[in-house]
């Protein structure tokens, strides 16, 4: 079970108090985009064994969305950070590097 | 005006390890806006007589006070018969400010769980660390109780007050009654 800390209200709770919202940091391609971009936006998702970035919502608490970095293999949560960003904060990437040297996920590493 | 009653007409369960009672009608006002702004602080002070609480806390005395719900939301508690007046007064204070004041009194139900085993009853239902060192009077927590959303705080060291949606009042009451049934204590906090 994941233990997540909501960066919006500071509450640390277990995963049933939250709701997963899919992969993080997707760039939207809508009407007018190329078919390839649109296809990758709609369907192409990461499915890593190891470091993964996701969106979560504190659905039974403050109701806010946020981002979480976790390991899909050990369920370790590396950290959470606000939703209003396009990339994980450098401190978090450094913390993940300390635990999972050489990790990479999409454009981040 | 019609005669307002609570969802379960003051239901009680007193034969378990903690007493469960439905709390009388309670005035509740949702306030959304920038909690750090001066007009909001002023409106809260005028409505409840206390300052905007810190995240995860509640300042409640009797049936009035303020609870911190989320980074942009507060729950103002006031006597049921003064809600309309308080909402009007807050709307005046917040005129021209990007904020929302809504009377949600009749959308909610409140319960009180009291007795030395109250913590245990709550801990069976909510995924929250309710050890006396981790949750104490003055704190406020929105969470899940079994399958429904709820929020609670501790009016004193031996009791909890729960707020949930009115449509789920019977579910919540049954849930608390079962969690508090006779002989179900495990003395986990003693």
Boltz contact constraints between the chains, C-beta under 6 A:
constraints:
  - contact:
      token1: [A, 8]
      token2: [B, 71]
      max_distance: 6.0
  - contact:
      token1: [A, 9]
      token2: [B, 55]
      max_distance: 6.0
  - contact:
      token1: [A, 10]
      token2: [B, 55]
      max_distance: 6.0
  - contact:
      token1: [A, 14]
      token2: [B, 127]
      max_distance: 6.0
  - contact:
      token1: [A, 16]
      token2: [B, 127]
      max_distance: 6.0
  - contact:
      token1: [A, 17]
      token2: [B, 127]
      max_distance: 6.0
  - contact:
      token1: [A, 17]
      token2: [B, 143]
      max_distance: 6.0
  - contact:
      token1: [A, 17]
      token2: [B, 144]
      max_distance: 6.0
  - contact:
      token1: [A, 60]
      token2: [B, 143]
      max_distance: 6.0
  - contact:
      token1: [A, 60]
      token2: [B, 144]
      max_distance: 6.0
  - contact:
      token1: [A, 60]
      token2: [B, 149]
      max_distance: 6.0
  - contact:
      token1: [A, 61]
      token2: [B, 142]
      max_distance: 6.0
  - contact:
      token1: [A, 62]
      token2: [B, 70]
      max_distance: 6.0
  - contact:
      token1: [A, 63]
      token2: [B, 70]
      max_distance: 6.0
